[in-house]
Amino acid sequence: MTVPDANAVPHPTAVPPARPSTAYLDHLFHESEERRRATPPSGVAPSLLPAAVADAVERAAEALEPDLREVVERLHADPEPAFEEHRSAALLVDVLARHGVVAELGAHGVPTAFRAELGGSRDGDGPTIAICAEYDALPVIGHACGHNVIAAAGVGAFLALREVMSAADAPAGRVVLLGTPAEEGHSGKEVLARAGAFDDVDAAIMVHPYGQDVAEQVWLGRRLLTWTFTGRPAHASAQPFMGRNALDAATLAYQGIGLLRQQLPPVDRVHATVVEGGTRPSIITERAVMRLYARSKYPDTLRDLSARLDDVARGAALMTGTEVEIAWDDGALPSLPVRTNAALTERWVAAQRRRGRDPLPPGVVSETLAASTDFGNVSFRVPGMHPLIQVSAPDVALHTAEFADAAGGPAAVPAAVDGAVGLALTALEYLTDDALRTAVHDEFVAHGGPLDVPRYFDA
């Protein structure tokens, strides 16, 4: 007979986390499909370019398929997180160099950023359009946002344009390829913008992989927030009344966020974690730290949400007799929502239809399926577009292992080629068509014009 060990600690039966129901997502996808079927094709004019020029751009992008495949596959196999994309940036600069393009690595004071240009000089005549290329990955799960596809599409578009713009009758104006690191969890484009990267740019474009082809989708503004609650330690049994519990403050703040959600606009988002909550149960917690994301659909509603969160933190501190330090955007700059320029996006749609794709118009995909991107900060400085291109099944979400697989899967390279064609044709039409440029900038002004992004949340 075995004698039980009196000192043994019993092991409770592990209960796995509950599996969330997919019912709501199923309804969203069903409703999106119904809206897609009910939406007639938009009357988008075909390419504004002469047929021979548009065909030449398309052929040039297709000829780059081996290079774009290399970019997609090598970045996917060797993911690097924000501000650490040294090998990724070097690879992209090397691909450009093979085609005779000298790119500046370490552009605008950021070691993993790069910049290449073609066309007229900075002081010359004609407009300038920038193509943004991202290439940072997420920790642990790699390219689960498909930035390897973004990089390939941007490089492909730039090199395809170089083939066309090297002709004697090339249009006036410039194309800038801007390698933009640190989109994930940071705002690399805002860092570059504050260093002058977009000062001489008139419009900016990029494309992002997704589960569907979408011309325009909601991208929420995002701010990062840290709350540090400081109380007074005390023996939790002998003299608890002499302490002031910082963990109590964090707990109340967390509950306050939950209650606040009931009175927020439908697509506002607040996510919070307690990253520091005490050392020993026998000591009243002196310090507790929370980190949060706050997201909203418009710049002014994001500013309002920020003020309401400040009140939650101060209220929790007041109730517990603790102090709170509120640090907004500590270590990362805020990201504004994306202001999509419809005139530019229509040209993307026309280009994608050449490739057999038909991007969904606004309103078909639910706006509740919304994430954030630092391209929003660019789109409030100059007219911009940020369409989506399909690389996965519609029910595969960004930032998942399944999407990381898709970003290295069979649909990734075709998406990079099609994306390169779309970006190149959109850029060239912007440079060559005066009426399009007027429409693009009139729309930008009608929606409020440029915003003072660095000082917006100081108001």
Residue pairs with C-beta under 8 A, 6 or more apart in sequence:
25 395
28 366
28 368
28 369
29 394
29 395
31 366
32 360
32 364
32 365
32 366
32 394
35 363
35 364
36 360
36 364
39 360
39 361
39 364
41 358
42 346
42 349
42 361
44 346
44 349
44 350
44 353
45 346
45 350
46 350
46 353
46 354
47 54
47 350
47 351
47 354
47 425
47 429
48 347
48 429
48 432
48 433
48 436
49 57
49 425
49 428
49 429
49 432
53 164
53 428
54 354
54 425
56 163
56 164
57 160
57 161
57 163
57 164
57 421
57 424
57 425
57 428
58 354
58 421
58 425
60 159
60 160
60 163
60 164
60 424
61 156
61 157
61 160
61 417
61 420
61 421
61 424
62 417
62 421
64 156
64 159
64 160
64 417
64 420
65 413
65 417
67 95
67 98
67 99
67 155
67 156
67 159
68 152
68 153
68 155
68 156
68 413
68 416
68 417
68 420
69 152
69 413
69 416
70 95
71 91
71 92
71 95
71 148
71 151
71 152
71 155
71 416
72 148
72 149
72 152
72 407
72 408
72 412
72 413
72 416
73 408
74 91
75 88
75 91
75 135
75 137
75 143
75 147
75 148
75 151
75 152
76 142
76 143
76 148
76 404
76 407
76 408
76 412
77 408
78 87
78 88
79 137
79 138
79 142
79 143
79 148
80 86
80 87
80 88
80 135
80 136
80 137
81 136
81 137
81 138
81 139
81 184
82 136
82 181
82 182
82 183
82 184
82 185
82 186
82 188
83 110
83 111
83 112
83 136
83 181
83 182
83 186
83 188
84 112
84 136
85 112
85 135
85 136
85 137
85 181
85 182
86 111
86 112
88 112
88 135
88 136
88 151
89 105
89 112
89 113
89 114
89 135
89 179
89 181
90 105
92 103
92 114
92 133
92 135
92 151
92 155
92 179
93 103
93 105
93 114
93 179
95 155
96 102
96 103
96 116
96 155
96 158
96 159
96 177
97 103
99 159
99 162
101 116
101 118
101 158
101 159
101 162
102 116
103 114
103 115
103 116
103 177
103 179
104 114
104 115
104 116
105 111
105 113
105 114
106 112
106 113
106 114
107 113
107 114
107 115
107 178
107 179
107 192
107 197
108 115
108 191
108 192
108 195
108 196
108 197
109 195
110 181
110 182
110 188
110 191
110 192
110 195
112 179
112 181
112 182
113 178
113 179
113 180
113 181
113 188
113 192
113 197
114 177
114 178
114 179
115 176
115 177
115 178
115 179
115 197
116 158
116 176
116 177
117 174
117 175
117 176
117 177
118 158
118 161
118 162
118 165
118 174
118 175
119 126
119 128
119 165
119 170
119 171
119 172
119 173
119 174
119 175
119 431
120 126
120 172
120 173
120 174
121 174
122 174
122 200
124 172
124 174
125 172
125 173
126 171
126 172
126 173
126 174
126 431
127 173
127 174
127 202
127 203
127 430
127 431
127 437
128 173
128 174
128 175
128 176
128 200
128 201
128 202
128 203
129 173
129 174
129 175
129 176
129 201
129 202
129 203
129 204
129 205
129 427
129 430
129 431
130 175
130 176
130 177
130 178
130 198
130 201
130 203
130 204
130 205
131 154
131 157
131 158
131 175
131 176
131 177
131 178
131 204
131 205
131 206
131 423
131 427
132 154
132 178
132 180
132 189
132 204
132 205
132 206
132 375
132 378
133 150
133 151
133 153
133 154
133 155
133 177
133 178
133 179
133 180
133 206
134 147
134 150
134 151
134 180
134 181
134 183
134 206
135 147
135 148
135 150
135 151
135 179
135 181
136 147
136 181
136 182
136 183
136 184
136 188
137 143
137 144
137 145
137 147
137 148
137 184
138 144
138 145
138 184
138 399
141 399
141 400
141 401
141 404
142 404
143 404
143 407
143 408
144 398
144 399
144 400
144 401
144 403
144 404
144 407
145 183
145 184
145 208
145 209
145 398
145 399
145 403
145 407
146 208
146 209
146 210
146 391
146 398
146 403
146 406
146 407
146 412
147 183
147 184
148 407
148 408
148 412
149 209
149 389
149 391
149 407
149 412
149 415
149 416
149 419
150 206
150 207
150 208
150 209
150 419
151 179
152 413
152 416
152 419
152 420
153 207
153 389
153 415
153 416
153 419
153 420
153 422
153 423
154 177
154 206
154 207
154 420
154 423
155 177
155 420
156 416
156 417
156 419
156 420
156 423
156 424
157 419
157 420
157 421
157 422
157 423
157 424
157 427
158 175
158 177
158 424
160 420
160 421
160 424
161 175
161 424
161 427
161 428
164 170
164 424
164 428
165 171
165 175
165 428
171 428
171 431
171 432
172 431
173 431
175 427
175 431
176 201
178 192
178 197
178 204
180 188
180 189
180 192
180 374
181 188
182 188
182 191
183 189
183 373
183 374
183 375
185 332
186 331
186 332
186 333
186 374
187 332
187 333
187 334
187 335
187 374
187 377
188 374
189 197
189 374
189 375
189 377
189 378
190 333
190 334
190 335
190 374
190 377
190 453
191 333
192 198
193 377
193 378
193 381
193 453
194 333
194 454
198 204
198 378
198 381
198 382
201 382
202 382
202 383
202 437
202 441
203 341
203 344
203 382
203 383
203 384
203 430
203 440
204 375
204 378
204 379
204 382
204 383
204 384
205 344
205 348
205 384
205 385
205 386
205 423
205 426
205 427
206 375
206 384
206 385
206 386
206 423
207 348
207 386
207 387
207 388
207 389
207 419
207 422
207 423
208 373
208 386
208 387
208 388
208 389
209 388
209 389
209 390
209 391
209 392
209 406
209 407
209 412
209 415
210 217
210 388
210 389
210 390
210 391
210 392
210 398
211 390
211 391
211 392
211 393
211 394
211 395
211 396
211 397
211 403
212 360
212 365
212 388
212 390
212 394
213 352
213 357
213 358
213 359
213 360
213 387
213 388
213 389
213 390
214 359
214 360
214 364
214 365
214 387
214 388
215 345
215 348
215 349
215 359
215 360
215 361
215 362
215 387
216 340
216 342
216 345
216 361
216 362
216 385
216 387
217 362
217 365
217 367
217 369
217 370
217 388
218 267
218 297
218 337
218 338
218 367
218 370
219 337
219 338
219 370
219 371
219 372
219 373
219 375
219 376
219 386
220 267
220 269
220 295
220 296
220 297
220 337
220 370
220 371
220 372
221 295
221 296
221 297
221 298
221 299
221 302
221 334
221 335
221 336
221 337
221 372
221 376
222 293
222 294
222 295
222 302
222 334
222 335
222 372
223 293
223 294
223 295
223 302
223 306
223 328
223 329
223 334
223 335
223 457
224 291
224 292
224 293
224 328
224 329
224 330
224 331
224 332
224 334
225 291
225 292
225 293
225 294
225 306
225 309
225 326
225 327
225 328
225 329
226 289
226 290
226 291
226 292
226 325
226 326
226 327
226 330
227 250
227 253
227 289
227 290
227 291
227 292
227 313
227 324
227 325
227 326
227 327
228 287
228 288
228 289
228 324
228 325
228 327
229 246
229 247
229 249
229 250
229 253
229 287
229 288
229 289
229 290
229 316
229 317
229 320
229 322
229 323
229 324
230 246
230 286
230 287
230 322
230 323
230 324
230 325
231 243
231 244
231 245
231 246
231 248
231 249
231 284
231 285
231 286
231 287
231 288
231 320
231 321
231 322
231 323
232 242
232 243
232 244
232 284
232 286
233 243
233 283
233 284
233 285
233 286
234 240
234 241
234 242
234 243
234 283
234 284
235 242
235 282
235 283
235 284
236 243
236 281
236 282
236 283
236 284
237 282
240 284
243 284
244 284
244 320
244 321
244 322
245 284
245 285
245 320
245 322
246 278
246 285
246 286
246 287
246 288
246 320
246 322
247 274
247 277
247 278
247 285
247 288
248 285
248 320
248 322
249 288
249 316
249 317
249 319
249 320
249 322
249 324
250 274
250 277
250 288
250 289
250 290
250 316
252 315
252 316
252 319
252 320
253 272
253 290
253 312
253 313
253 316
254 272
254 274
254 290
256 312
256 315
256 316
257 270
257 272
257 292
257 309
257 312
260 270
260 308
260 309
260 312
261 268
261 270
264 270
264 305
265 296
265 297
265 301
266 368
267 296
267 297
267 367
267 368
267 370
268 294
268 295
268 296
268 297
268 301
268 305
269 293
269 294
269 295
269 296
269 370
270 292
270 293
270 294
270 295
270 305
270 309
271 292
271 293
272 290
272 291
272 292
272 293
273 290
273 291
273 292
274 288
274 289
274 290
275 289
275 290
275 291
276 287
276 288
276 289
277 285
277 288
277 289
278 285
278 286
278 287
278 288
279 285
292 309
294 302
294 305
294 306
294 309
295 302
295 370
295 372
296 302
296 304
296 305
296 337
297 337
297 367
297 370
298 337
299 336
299 337
299 380
299 451
299 456
302 334
302 336
302 337
303 456
303 457
303 459
306 328
306 457
310 326
313 324
313 326
314 324
314 326
316 322
316 324
317 323
317 324
328 334
328 457
329 457
333 374
333 377
334 377
334 456
334 457
335 372
335 373
335 374
335 376
335 377
336 376
336 377
336 379
336 380
336 451
336 453
336 456
337 372
337 376
338 373
338 375
338 376
338 379
338 384
338 386
339 376
339 379
339 380
339 384
339 447
340 362
340 379
340 384
340 385
340 386
341 379
341 383
341 384
341 385
341 440
341 443
341 444
342 443
343 383
343 436
343 439
343 440
343 443
344 383
344 384
344 385
344 426
344 430
344 440
345 385
345 387
347 425
347 426
347 429
347 430
347 436
348 359
348 385
348 387
348 422
348 423
348 426
349 358
349 359
349 387
350 425
351 421
351 422
351 425
351 426
352 358
352 359
352 387
352 389
352 418
352 422
354 421
354 425
355 418
355 421
355 422
357 389
357 390
357 418
359 387
359 388
371 398
371 399
373 386
375 384
375 386
377 453
378 384
379 386
380 450
380 451
380 453
381 450
381 451
381 453
382 444
382 450
383 440
383 441
383 443
383 444
385 426
387 422
389 415
389 418
389 419
389 422
390 411
390 415
391 406
391 407
391 409
391 411
391 412
391 415
392 402
392 403
392 406
392 407
392 409
392 411
393 406
396 402
396 403
396 406
397 403
406 412
429 436
430 436
430 437
430 440
